[in-house]
Every structure is written in C-alpha cells, then in structure tokens.
Amino acid sequence: MNDLRFAIRQLLKSPGFTFLTVMTLALGIGMNSAIFSLINELFLNSLPFAESNRIVQIQAEAKDRNLEQLPMSVPRFRHYRDAQTVFSDFAADTGNGYIMTGMGDPVQLIGSNVTANYFDLLGVKPIRGRTFQQQEEMTADVALVTESFWKNRLGSDPQIVGRSVALNGVATTIVGVLPNMPVTWFGPDAEVFTVKPFQLAGLAEDRLMRGVSFLRAIGRLKPGVTIEQVRATMPALQQGYREKFPANADNSWEPVVLSAAEASTGNLRPAFMTLLAAVGAVLLIACSNVANLLLVRFTGRRREIALRMALGASRRGVVRLFVLESTLVSLLAGLLGLVMALWVVSVIPKLALDNLPLTGGVRLNGPVLVFTFGLALLTGLLMGLYPAWQSSRADLVDGLKDGGRAMTGSIGQQRFRRELVATQVGLSVVLLAGAGLLIASFLRLSSQTSGFHSERLWVAGIGLPVTAYPDNAARARFAERLQGALQTTAGIEAAAMNDGAPLTGNYSSVPYARVD
C-alpha cells in the first residue's frame, strides 16, 4: 500500500510526463479495444440459434468459370434433402421483398421465403403464436413477423396472431412473432417471412426445374457428425444429382459446406485480422515510445535508487516500485482508451451503413472490458519491467555521487534505447507503407471511369406485386406506361428502366440449359 501511494505521488509530481505517457498509450489501447469490440460483435459472438455450431450452409462453386458462393436450385435442394444421411434437418430460404398495403401508404418490406421447417431447424422459438407447419409450405398465405415489425408497424397489437395484412396484394395471416433476427444471417431490416420458397415471379415451374439457382440451403448436423464428414458425403450427392438431371445448368457445380459462422461473416475476417494487426503495431509503437521515456525517467532517479538499496531495499523491491508506476500509467490509459473506444464504436455503424452487418450498435460488454484492462495490465508490466530492471542495476557508489552516466545511463541502457527507437521506426515504416498502398489503391479505383455520367441522374426502385402483375406481359405494360409518363413529366429529360442501378453491388444471372 505504501508503494502504491508513493507511485501515485511520483506520477503527480510529474504531470507533464504522466499526461504524455497516458495519452500515448490511450491512443493505442483505445484503437485495439474498438477493433476488438467489432471482432467480438461480428465473429466471436455465436449466432442466436440453438447449438449454432451444428448448423452449416451448403453453397456451390464453378471453378471452370471462376464462380463462388453460388446458391442452390429447387431440384438440387430436393435431391440433397431426400438423399442425404448426415443432417437431422434440411431447409432453405431465399430473400424476398414485400409491399404491404391497406394501412395507409404502401410500405416496402424486406424478408425471406423459407421452408416450413426453417425456424425449427434454427431452434428459434416464437415470442407469440407458432412457427410454420409443414402442410402450409407452398400452399398457405401465412407469415411470421419480427418483434420490431410487431412493435413499430402494428403498435404491439396483443391480437397480432391471426391478424391479416396485405402482402404483395395477397391477404396474409400472421401466425407468429419471432425475436428480431440477426443481421449477419438475414441482412438488415428483415421483418417478414413467408412459406413459399420454391417459386420466382415470372418463372414457371418447368424453368425452375432446369437448375435456376436462388436458394440458400442449410442443414443441422446429426449428433456426432462433424463438418468434415458432411463434406465427404457431398461429391456422391452431387454425382447423384448429375445423373438424375443431366441437362440442368447447375449439374457441373461442386458443393461447398461452410459452418454458420463462416457463411455469415467469413468474407470479412481477413480484413479485420489485418486491421487488428495494424492497430496492434500502433500499440507496439506507443509502448516502445513510453518505455523509452520510462527508461530516461528511471535513469534520472539513479540517486534515489542507490539510496534505497543502500538503506536495505532489495533490487526486487525497487523493480516492483517502478513497475507499479508503469502499470498505473497503463491502467489510466486503459480507462481513457475505453472512453475513446466507446466513441469510435458509436460512430462506426453510422459510417458503415449496410457495408457491415451491424444491428445498430457495437457493445462494450464483458469480453471487451476484460480485453481492454487485460491489455492495459500486460502493457504496463512488459513496458515497465525491463527499464526498471536496467535502472536497478546501477552502481551504488556512482549513483550516490550522482555522477558518471547519471543522466545518460549505462552503455546497456543506451543500447536498449537505440533498439526501442529502431523498433519504433521499423513499425512506423511498415504502417506507412501499408497506408500508402491503401491510399494508392483507392486513388487508382477513384480515377477509373465508370462508363457513364452520374450528374443529374436519379434512381428509384419499384416492386410489383405478383397478384397485380402475374406475368411478363403485365409487367412490360406497366413499364411502358411508367416510362411514357416519366418522359412527359416536366423537368425530366429522359427516362429508362433496368433490373438494377450500376455500381450498387447488385447483379443478376440467368443460367441456360439445353431442352434436349
């Protein structure tokens, strides 16, 4: 306790030194805490599904055409479902948009069409009502909605189960309310789920059966089955599909099995690991800088060290005292770094928009607090241990005389300071080189011509309910009327229609198959 009080007094006696070291370390610790909080939110927190480690997603790839993350067709899903032996349940979903009418202005909603067993496979229990029943699949106009939909759009109506809403012009009965779904799995703003996954607007069933791929297939492993065993069974399943549907567009694709965690955030992992390494290097630079300052500070106190040891203090006691000072500095920096991290993680969702699967915020929860203060404690110990040990090796007589190398330190201390400076320079060069490459890449991308002029262009999206526009002819007539109306509107020079706006990240592909 006396050592702690003495260490606090020493830091208060040098407010400039204390402020400089605390701020330097706080920057490094705060950046690491902010990035770790993102990693914890995206990768370390398990999905809110029952035994999510037993859930896998089955994608496909076509190496000959350099295509990855391909979805599944209806016939391939059914073949896999019926022929597999490693899953206790097998389900599928496909993203879908809905237009809700009859409650004021039409509202566009985001959700999915799922197989009847989908949420039972995930282990998601409804807050109210029930999940889908098998006999409802592809036949019943029923829906599940999320808790946010229930509260924000229906005012927490206690009679929601059994209530009818118009979705895409069809009277649809709400049979249950689900907890809000994870954005890493369903994407942002998913609110409505229906049970007609094996249909696409404008495509007849015979065309779907030729291998048009749009489903996400998931499976729950049987107890005792590993993901490696599942992967081993996939080639035989795909070969059976090839033999059963030899002319289908997707019969040459190779299945790929991913864990639920890999499927939901796998493409983000390399970028975040690189980012964590970069902020780790920043912390190392800060540590080497502060360690150099501590060595200079401890060297300037050689007379104090010599007096303590002459009066009977052990070298271990002297080292403990100085390490306590460095640890106090790092813990103060950890507190300040936590405040910095709190500000950073409050800003990130606003900057990321839909580019990161964040549900509106990143929490500084228990694991993040443990990481921050564990990092601060480790930083203080490692940063102060060697300078304290070096300073405690001072010659007693030379120290009592306060002469010799009292201010410059011993040859070993000078060598250590040079090594710290070299470390700082080396890490700084690496970070600067990486930043330079990123900036150069960004500038090259920014200078690329997009192939069109975006000045005075406006883009809008339109969703057409299947009931009102059941076929391509009806949709074509609507498009002609809309385009004609826009072209005659004052202030509009020209109007055109397309499947999707350029450079928005959307794409569409239509596989072709020989009929014979």
C-alpha positions in Angstrom: 0.0 0.0 0.0 2.9 2.3 0.8 4.4 1.5 -2.6 1.1 2.4 -4.3 0.8 5.7 -2.5 4.4 6.5 -3.4 3.9 5.6 -7.1 0.8 7.9 -7.2 2.8 10.8 -5.6 5.6 10.3 -8.2 3.2 10.5 -11.1 1.5 13.6 -9.6 4.9 15.3 -9.2 5.4 15.0 -13.0 2.1 15.9 -14.5 3.6 16.6 -17.9 5.3 13.2 -18.1 2.1 11.4 -16.8 -0.2 13.2 -19.3 2.1 12.4 -22.2 2.5 8.7 -21.4 -1.2 8.2 -20.6 -2.3 9.9 -23.8 0.2 8.0 -25.9 -0.9 4.6 -24.5 -4.6 5.5 -24.5 -4.5 6.0 -28.3 -3.0 2.6 -28.8 -5.2 0.8 -26.3 -8.4 2.6 -27.4 -7.8 1.6 -31.1 -7.3 -2.0 -30.1 -10.4 -2.0 -27.9 -12.5 -0.5 -30.7 -11.4 -3.1 -33.2 -11.7 -6.0 -30.8 -15.3 -4.9 -30.0 -16.1 -5.1 -33.7 -14.4 -8.5 -33.9 -16.3 -9.7 -30.8 -19.6 -8.5 -32.3 -19.1 -10.0 -35.7 -17.0 -13.1 -35.2 -16.8 -14.2 -31.5 -20.5 -13.9 -30.5 -22.3 -17.0 -31.6 -25.4 -16.7 -33.7 -28.6 -16.7 -31.6 -29.6 -20.2 -32.8 -29.8 -23.4 -30.8 -26.4 -25.1 -31.0 -25.4 -22.9 -33.9 -22.1 -24.9 -34.2 -24.2 -27.7 -35.7 -25.7 -25.6 -38.4 -24.0 -25.5 -41.8 -24.7 -23.8 -45.1 -24.3 -25.6 -48.5 -23.1 -23.4 -51.3 -21.6 -24.3 -54.7 -18.7 -23.2 -56.9 -17.9 -23.5 -60.6 -14.1 -23.4 -60.8 -14.0 -23.5 -64.6 -15.9 -20.2 -64.7 -14.4 -18.8 -61.5 -17.8 -18.6 -59.7 -18.1 -18.9 -56.0 -20.8 -18.7 -53.3 -23.4 -20.0 -55.7 -26.9 -20.7 -54.4 -29.0 -23.8 -54.8 -31.7 -24.7 -57.3 -35.0 -26.3 -56.4 -34.3 -29.7 -57.9 -30.8 -29.9 -56.3 -32.2 -28.9 -52.9 -34.8 -31.6 -53.1 -32.3 -34.2 -54.2 -29.9 -33.3 -51.4 -32.7 -33.2 -48.8 -34.0 -36.7 -49.8 -30.7 -38.4 -50.4 -28.5 -37.1 -47.5 -27.8 -39.1 -44.3 -25.8 -36.6 -42.2 -28.4 -34.0 -41.3 -31.2 -34.2 -38.8 -33.0 -31.5 -40.8 -32.5 -29.7 -44.1 -34.1 -26.4 -45.0 -33.8 -23.5 -47.5 -34.7 -19.8 -47.8 -34.5 -17.0 -50.4 -34.6 -13.3 -49.8 -37.8 -11.6 -50.8 -39.4 -8.2 -50.9 -42.9 -7.4 -49.9 -45.3 -4.4 -50.4 -47.7 -4.1 -47.5 -50.9 -2.2 -48.4 -54.1 -1.4 -46.6 -52.5 0.5 -43.7 -52.1 3.9 -45.3 -49.3 4.4 -47.8 -47.8 1.3 -49.3 -44.7 0.1 -47.3 -41.8 -1.8 -48.8 -40.6 -4.7 -46.5 -37.6 -6.9 -46.5 -37.7 -10.6 -45.6 -37.4 -14.2 -46.8 -39.4 -17.0 -48.2 -38.5 -20.1 -46.1 -39.3 -23.8 -46.0 -41.8 -24.7 -43.3 -39.1 -26.3 -41.1 -36.7 -23.4 -41.3 -37.0 -21.8 -37.9 -37.5 -25.2 -36.2 -34.1 -26.2 -37.7 -32.5 -23.0 -36.3 -34.1 -23.5 -33.0 -35.8 -20.1 -32.9 -38.8 -20.0 -30.6 -41.6 -17.5 -31.4 -42.5 -14.8 -28.9 -46.1 -15.2 -29.7 -48.0 -17.7 -31.8 -46.2 -20.5 -33.6 -43.8 -21.2 -36.5 -44.9 -22.6 -39.8 -46.4 -26.1 -40.2 -45.4 -28.5 -43.0 -48.8 -28.6 -44.7 -48.6 -24.8 -45.1 -45.5 -24.9 -47.4 -46.2 -23.6 -50.9 -50.0 -23.6 -50.2 -50.9 -21.2 -47.4 -50.8 -17.4 -47.3 -49.3 -17.1 -43.8 -46.4 -15.1 -42.4 -44.1 -14.8 -39.4 -43.0 -11.3 -38.4 -40.3 -10.0 -36.2 -40.7 -8.3 -32.9 -39.6 -4.9 -34.3 -42.3 -5.2 -37.0 -44.9 -6.1 -34.4 -44.0 -3.1 -32.2 -43.1 -0.5 -34.8 -45.7 -1.2 -37.5 -48.5 -2.8 -35.6 -48.2 -0.9 -32.3 -47.6 -4.1 -30.2 -51.1 -5.3 -31.1 -51.9 -8.0 -28.5 -54.2 -9.7 -31.0 -51.5 -9.9 -33.7 -51.7 -13.7 -34.0 -54.4 -14.3 -36.6 -54.4 -10.7 -37.9 -54.4 -10.3 -41.7 -52.2 -8.0 -43.6 -52.0 -7.5 -47.4 -48.5 -8.5 -48.7 -48.0 -8.1 -52.4 -51.7 -7.8 -52.8 -52.5 -11.1 -51.0 -54.3 -11.3 -47.7 -51.8 -13.0 -45.5 -52.4 -14.2 -41.9 -49.8 -13.6 -39.3 -49.3 -16.9 -37.3 -46.4 -15.8 -35.0 -43.9 -13.2 -33.8 -40.2 -14.1 -33.9 -37.4 -12.4 -32.0 -35.5 -9.9 -34.1 -33.3 -11.9 -36.5 -29.5 -11.5 -36.6 -28.4 -9.1 -39.4 -25.4 -11.3 -40.1 -27.8 -14.1 -41.2 -30.8 -12.4 -42.8 -29.3 -9.0 -43.7 -30.5 -5.6 -42.4 -34.2 -4.9 -41.9 -35.6 -8.4 -42.3 -39.1 -8.2 -40.9 -41.4 -10.7 -42.7 -41.1 -14.4 -43.5 -43.5 -16.4 -45.7 -43.5 -20.0 -46.7 -43.4 -20.2 -50.5 -39.7 -20.6 -51.2 -39.9 -22.7 -54.4 -41.2 -20.0 -56.7 -39.9 -17.0 -58.5 -42.1 -14.3 -60.0 -42.3 -14.7 -63.8 -40.7 -18.2 -63.9 -42.8 -21.2 -64.5 -42.0 -24.4 -62.5 -40.6 -26.2 -65.6 -38.0 -23.5 -66.0 -37.1 -23.6 -62.3 -36.6 -27.3 -62.5 -33.8 -26.7 -65.1 -31.4 -25.5 -62.5 -32.2 -21.9 -61.8 -30.4 -21.3 -58.6 -31.6 -18.9 -55.9 -32.0 -20.8 -52.6 -29.8 -20.8 -49.6 -29.6 -24.3 -48.2 -28.8 -25.0 -44.6 -28.6 -28.2 -42.6 -28.4 -29.2 -38.9 -25.8 -31.9 -38.3 -26.9 -35.1 -36.6 -25.4 -35.7 -33.2 -21.8 -36.9 -33.5 -21.5 -35.9 -37.2 -18.6 -33.4 -38.0 -18.5 -30.9 -40.8 -15.6 -32.9 -42.3 -17.9 -35.9 -42.6 -20.5 -33.8 -44.2 -18.0 -32.5 -46.8 -17.0 -36.1 -47.5 -20.6 -37.0 -48.5 -21.1 -34.1 -50.9 -19.4 -35.5 -54.0 -21.7 -38.5 -54.0 -24.8 -36.3 -53.6 -23.8 -34.1 -56.5 -23.0 -37.1 -58.7 -26.5 -38.5 -58.0 -27.9 -35.1 -59.0 -25.9 -35.1 -62.2 -27.3 -38.5 -63.1 -30.8 -37.5 -62.2 -30.8 -34.1 -64.0 -28.1 -34.4 -66.7 -29.2 -31.3 -68.6 -29.6 -28.9 -65.7 -27.5 -25.8 -65.7 -26.0 -26.5 -62.2 -25.1 -30.1 -62.5 -21.4 -29.4 -63.0 -21.1 -27.2 -59.9 -19.2 -28.5 -56.9 -20.8 -28.3 -53.4 -19.1 -26.2 -50.7 -20.0 -26.7 -47.0 -19.5 -23.9 -44.6 -20.2 -23.5 -40.9 -22.9 -21.0 -40.0 -20.2 -18.6 -38.6 -18.1 -18.9 -41.8 -21.1 -18.3 -44.0 -22.4 -15.3 -42.2 -19.1 -13.3 -41.8 -16.4 -15.3 -43.5 -15.6 -12.7 -46.2 -15.0 -10.0 -43.5 -12.4 -12.0 -41.4 -9.2 -11.3 -43.4 -9.9 -7.5 -43.5 -10.5 -7.4 -39.7 -7.5 -9.6 -38.9 -5.3 -7.2 -41.0 -6.9 -4.2 -39.2 -6.2 -5.8 -35.8 -2.6 -6.4 -36.7 -2.3 -2.7 -37.8 -3.7 -1.3 -34.6 -1.5 -3.8 -32.7 1.5 -2.3 -34.4 0.3 1.1 -33.3 0.2 -0.1 -29.7 3.7 -1.5 -30.0 5.0 1.8 -31.3 3.3 3.5 -28.3 4.7 1.0 -25.9 8.3 1.4 -27.2 7.9 5.2 -27.1 6.7 5.1 -23.4 9.3 2.5 -22.5 12.0 4.9 -23.8 10.5 7.7 -21.7 10.4 5.4 -18.6 14.0 4.4 -19.1 15.0 8.1 -19.2 12.9 8.8 -16.2 14.2 5.9 -14.1 17.8 6.8 -15.2 17.3 10.3 -13.8 16.4 8.7 -10.5 19.6 6.7 -10.0 20.4 8.6 -6.8 17.0 7.6 -5.4 17.6 4.0 -6.4 21.1 4.0 -4.9 19.8 5.5 -1.6 17.0 2.9 -1.4 19.4 0.0 -2.0 22.0 1.4 0.4 19.3 1.6 3.1 18.5 -2.1 2.6 15.9 -2.2 -0.2 16.2 -5.2 -2.4 16.5 -5.0 -6.2 13.2 -6.8 -6.5 11.5 -4.1 -4.3 12.9 -1.3 -6.5 11.8 -3.1 -9.7 8.4 -3.6 -8.1 8.0 0.0 -7.3 8.9 1.2 -10.8 6.7 -1.4 -12.5 3.9 -0.3 -10.3 4.3 3.2 -11.7 4.2 2.0 -15.3 1.2 -0.2 -14.5 -0.7 2.8 -13.0 0.1 4.7 -16.2 -1.2 1.9 -18.4 -4.4 1.4 -16.3 -5.2 5.1 -16.6 -4.5 4.8 -20.3 -6.9 1.8 -20.4 -9.7 3.9 -18.8 -9.1 6.7 -21.2 -8.8 4.3 -24.1 -12.1 2.7 -23.2 -13.7 6.2 -23.5 -12.1 6.6 -26.9 -13.3 3.1 -28.0 -16.8 4.0 -26.8 -16.9 7.0 -29.1 -15.4 5.1 -32.0 -17.9 2.2 -31.8 -20.8 4.7 -31.6 -19.7 6.3 -34.9 -18.9 3.1 -36.9 -22.5 1.9 -37.5 -23.3 5.4 -39.0 -20.3 5.2 -41.3 -20.7 1.6 -42.2 -24.3 1.8 -43.2 -25.1 -1.5 -44.9 -21.5 -2.4 -45.6 -21.1 -4.1 -42.2 -23.7 -6.5 -40.7 -24.2 -4.4 -37.5 -27.6 -4.2 -35.9 -27.3 -0.5 -35.0 -24.5 -0.6 -32.4 -21.5 -2.3 -31.0 -21.5 -3.1 -27.3 -18.6 -2.6 -24.9 -19.6 -5.7 -23.0 -17.8 -8.0 -20.6 -15.3 -9.6 -23.0 -14.3 -6.1 -24.4 -13.8 -4.8 -20.9 -11.7 -7.8 -19.9 -9.7 -7.4 -23.2 -9.1 -3.7 -22.6 -7.9 -3.9 -19.0 -6.0 -7.2 -19.6 -4.2 -5.4 -22.4 -3.6 -2.4 -20.2 -2.2 -4.5 -17.4 0.0 -6.6 -19.7 1.2 -3.4 -21.4 2.2 -1.8 -18.1 4.1 -4.9 -16.9 6.0 -5.5 -20.1 6.6 -1.8 -20.7 8.0 -1.1 -17.3 9.8 -4.3 -16.3 12.9 -4.0 -18.4 13.5 -0.3 -17.8 13.0 -0.8 -14.1 15.4 -3.8 -14.1 18.0 -1.9 -16.0 17.8 1.1 -13.7 18.0 -1.1 -10.6 21.4 -2.4 -11.8 23.0 1.0 -11.3 26.3 1.1 -9.4 25.6 2.2 -5.9 28.7 4.4 -5.4 28.3 6.1 -8.8 24.6 6.6 -8.1 25.2 8.1 -4.7 27.7 10.5 -6.2 25.1 11.4 -8.8 27.9 11.5 -11.4 29.1 9.4 -14.3 26.3 8.5 -16.5 23.5 9.5 -14.1 21.6 11.2 -16.9 22.7 9.3 -19.9 22.5 5.9 -18.4 24.8 2.9 -18.8 26.0 1.5 -22.1 23.4 -1.2 -21.8 20.6 1.4 -21.2 21.8 3.5 -24.2 21.8 0.4 -26.4 18.3 -0.5 -25.2 17.1 3.0 -26.0 18.6 2.8 -29.5 16.8 -0.6 -30.0 13.5 1.0 -28.9 13.9 3.8 -31.4 14.8 1.4 -34.2 11.7 -0.7 -33.3 9.5 2.5 -33.5 11.0 3.5 -36.8 10.6 0.0 -38.3 7.0 -0.4 -37.2 6.2 3.1 -38.4 7.7 2.4 -41.8 5.6 -0.8 -42.1 2.4 1.1 -41.2 3.2 4.0 -43.5 3.9 1.6 -46.4 0.6 -0.2 -45.8 -1.3 3.1 -45.6 0.5 4.3 -48.7 -0.6 1.1 -50.6 -4.2 1.5 -49.5 -4.3 5.2 -50.5 -2.7 4.4 -53.9 -5.2 1.7 -54.5 -8.1 3.9 -53.5 -6.8 6.7 -55.8 -6.5 4.3 -58.7 -10.0 3.0 -58.1 -11.3 6.5 -57.8 -9.7 7.5 -61.1 -11.3 4.6 -63.1 -14.0 5.7 -65.5 -17.4 4.3 -64.6 -18.6 4.3 -68.2 -21.4 6.7 -67.6 -22.0 10.2 -66.3 -23.8 10.3 -62.9 -24.6 14.0 -63.0 -28.3 14.8 -62.9 -29.2 11.2 -62.6 -31.9 10.0 -60.1 -32.6 6.3 -59.3 -35.7 4.7 -57.8 -36.7 1.2 -57.2 -40.1 -0.4 -57.8 -41.7 -3.6 -56.5 -44.6 -5.1 -58.4 -47.0 -7.5 -56.6 -47.4 -10.8 -58.4 -51.2 -10.7 -58.0 -51.5 -7.5 -59.9 -48.7 -8.3 -62.4 -48.7 -12.1 -62.7 -46.7 -12.4 -65.9 -44.0 -10.8 -68.0 -46.6 -9.2 -70.3 -48.3 -7.4 -67.5 -45.0 -6.2 -66.1 -43.9 -5.0 -69.6 -47.2 -3.0 -70.0 -46.6 -1.3 -66.6 -43.0 -0.5 -67.6 -44.2 1.1 -70.8 -46.8 3.2 -69.1 -44.4 4.3 -66.4 -41.6 5.2 -68.8 -44.1 7.2 -71.0 -45.4 9.1 -68.0 -41.9 9.9 -66.8 -40.7 11.2 -70.2 -43.6 13.6 -70.4 -43.1 14.9 -66.9 -41.7 18.5 -66.7 -38.1 18.6 -65.6 -37.2 15.1 -66.8 -35.1 15.0 -69.9 -35.0 11.2 -70.3 -36.2 8.1 -68.5 -35.1 4.4 -68.7 -35.7 1.2 -66.8 -33.3 -1.6 -65.8 -33.1 -4.6 -63.4 -30.7 -2.7 -61.1 -28.6 0.5 -61.0 -24.9 0.3 -61.9 -22.3 0.0 -59.2 -24.8 -0.8 -56.5 -23.4 -4.2 -55.8 -26.5 -5.9 -57.3 -26.2 -8.4 -60.1 -28.4 -11.0 -61.8 -27.6 -14.0 -63.9 -29.8 -16.4 -65.8 -28.5 -19.9 -66.4 -29.4 -21.6 -69.7 -29.9 -25.3 -70.2 -30.5 -27.4 -73.3 -34.0 -28.7 -73.5 -32.9 -32.0 -75.2 
